């Protein structure tokens, strides 16, 4: 079946609210913050319009911070009306705290906007990445992925093992496969991302995980280059459900915790020219 027709069949008009979410977002100092917010809202609205849903949607960006202070901490300070950390200005955008520590609402002066949910990206001793979504906790780098998943789960976060080029092959692939089969292990997710070359077949680990009731959460995973500011919100998932304006992080954790199958993805992964350009840029930066 045509993907767009399948999408519209699943998301035909309904009274149940729709959540549009990007599960892997970074903000970098090279980004213009106003441009970041503009592009993110545009991308979330574009995904929503694809299904022609009648009752609106709630947009979510899951930040996966790596630095200190994290960008979520910076935005929280800005939401309190304090120092803006040298950004070029917010333009028509405003930041508002919610009634929980893990989320903020960013909106234009007309009230149109989306929620930003706190989170972390952590590097493991195996040189894998682990995302800790919907938490403001910090985590020690360089531990085993098994230990970090246990720690993230214990501290109330959502553990996600994201795909990364070359990191799901060989021994590291075997390590992830063993975790997926581990009995009594905390709930976890795998993460697809936009940086995967679209002409490649879907990695087998996604299918293996889904057979065992472990869903995949897609995210855009923008890179630290100024032109990548256009991608947040462009690759993610949609799911029926409702989050409150006071406790969106708490509510989305509940919704995701009940999943047994992957939510409906949206967006396209990378074009060949852009993919190889980014690989070159990353290797030059590392040399």
Secondary structure, DSSP 8 states (H G I E B T S, - for coil): --HHHHHHHHT-S-SS-EEEEEEEE---TTS-HHHHHHHHHHHHHHHHHHTT-SS-EEEEEEE-B-SSS-HHHHHHHHHTT---TT-S--TTEEEEE-SSTTEEEEEETTS-EEEEE-EEEEE-TTS-EEEEES------TTS-HHHHHHHHHHTT-EEEEE--TTTTSHHHHHHHHHHHT-TT----EEE-BTTSBTTS---HHHHHHHHTT--B--B----SSGGGGG-TTSSEEEEE----SS-HHHHHHHHHHT-SS--EEES--B-HHHHHHHHHHHHHHH-
